[in-house]
Amino acid sequence: MLGEYRAGSGASVITRLRGAWEETRKSYAFIERNWYLTKRYWAWEAVWLTYNIVNALSVTFIAASAQKTIPGVHFTQAQINQFILYLTIGTAIWTFVSVVFDSVTETVTMERWEGTIEYTFMAPVSRMTHMFGSCAFALMHGLVLTAVQLVVVGLFFHLDLGKANWPGAILILAIGSISLIGLGTVSAILPMLFTERGAQMAYIIRAIMLLVSGVYYPVDVLPEWLQAVSRISPTTYTLDGLRQTIQAGMGVGALWYDVWPLLICGAVSVPLGLYIFHRAELFAKRTGRLKRNG
Amino acid sequence: MAILNRSVVREQRMSRNEQDNSRHTLLTERELARLDAFPPLEVSHVSKRFKESGGFVLPGRPKREKRAIAALDDVSLAIQRREIFGVLGANGSGKSTLIRLISTLLIPDSGRVRVFGYDVLREQRAVQRLINRVSVEAAFFRKLSPMENLLYSARLYGVNASDARTQINQLLNRLGIGSSRIDQPLESMSRGMQQKVAIARAFLTAPVLLLLDEPTTGLDPRSKQDVQVFVRELRDTHDATILLTTHDMDEAEALCDRLAILDGGRIVAAGTPGELRAEVGRNLGLTQPATLTDVFMAYTGRDLNQEEDLADD
């Protein structure tokens, strides 16, 4: 928001700050609009929440059944509980990532469908403000759905949270979310450019993240070339950091090897995402792809 | 009589420049100064072509040639402040492309578009603060209510939310949408009512250049008349300049101070309705001025309902 506001080269600091404040206020338009849409589509929210919970339970039961599925190996209850917690964190973060991606891409998809995209794109709002508002709502939306899912999963399994370092976990999640804004912005380009199947094409970004980020297994088990890909996925570091803080109770200071890649991913992905979105918008305006469809 | 009333109102308005400017509460002093210094709209030698996709071709097969379609071809026009300028054209003649170019939604291949002196490409944000648009289809989040849709739009333009709520209620009531409907989903409303909400959305952001792209197409006569009255009122009371594209000759006659006829992406005639009718009447050897339909037929050689082979409208 700050970057794109043009107050002129001679504008005073106060004018620039006022401009930045105006843009911040405008970003609330997207948060409020998405909240209204979420309320109106409450049935879909319920379906999506149920799907995520059922999915998380299905995956987590794999850990609960470890003793029976691997004959001849004896696991202690503490080991099984650790496995359960490992998968619970994986499913929770996967829900969070999925909801954030879906929320961001769906706002563009829905705008295309309803024909409002032209009105949003001709409003005096920077794309950074646009994406900031959309992503802020997506992050809040993701947090709420993930929290509900965790509560329900907690009713089914014993989650050993005795060592958890919650402030550290929250910090890791916050830093990891910055990269999600960048990646979400990139994924929002697809429904803008590819009218009919753009939203579905965004799934490929999520699918690759699911494969390489260590959601349900450590990345060490991947072939080496996929491990190399996992190093550029911010979700790899978010998951590792969360598991270390929640399962092992480690402090953020000891997790510097997860924090700095997340900071770099955030610092690179947000401006890069906005730049790519800007280029895609120019392409859409050159080729007439912002027209109503649906 | 209506024309007489309009001219009296216009004279009164011309002497109230300063009062008019005080209405533009969303504009800065610098922007207000530009309103008197520059014409609302200058379109200079603008061309726009669209390429059709060649589609996927198997290796070894001959590639299909991409067809380029000229939507606008060297179009130039200028609009004076507080004018209602009409653009007449058949479907596919390039009207909507012209509106989209001015709205910063398309990039021209060549030529320049300026709004109050601001270039639509280089000073996009400044242009966006001064304009708004009503298109042939009322595009809204249909699950949301008029209040929710309009509040979203108002926030994007920096209108304070509490002021916006008051204005939205007043505007929609003024347009005949009762308070009980304001919080109901738009999908339950008729097309005419949705179009009125679209007009309210544009008015809410206090544009000084309003782009109306066939705003009454498909509306019943009553809704059409309501919209036309409101458009006139918008110009007379709000100091707005209006670019209107239409199919409707009666509407053009009733609303427009000047007209341009767009055919195949080119402007083939321009002038006041009276001038155009008189000229065509003379050319056709009529004893009285021709109708606007005669004018249209004379310059385009086609019926309004005949579509041109263009993709934009």
Interface residues (C-beta under 8 A of the other chain):
Chain A: R6 E22 R25 K26 Y28 A29 E32 R33 Y36 L37 R40 Y41 M110 E114 G115 T116 E118 Y119 T120 F121 M122 A123 P124 V125 S126 L282 K285 R286 T287 G288 L290 K291 R292
Chain B: F50 K51 T97 R100 S103 T104 L105 L106 I107 R125 Q128 R129 I131 R133 S135 E137 A139 F140 F141 R142 K143 L144 E148 L151 Y152 S153 R155 L156 Y157 G158 P185 R201 A311 D312
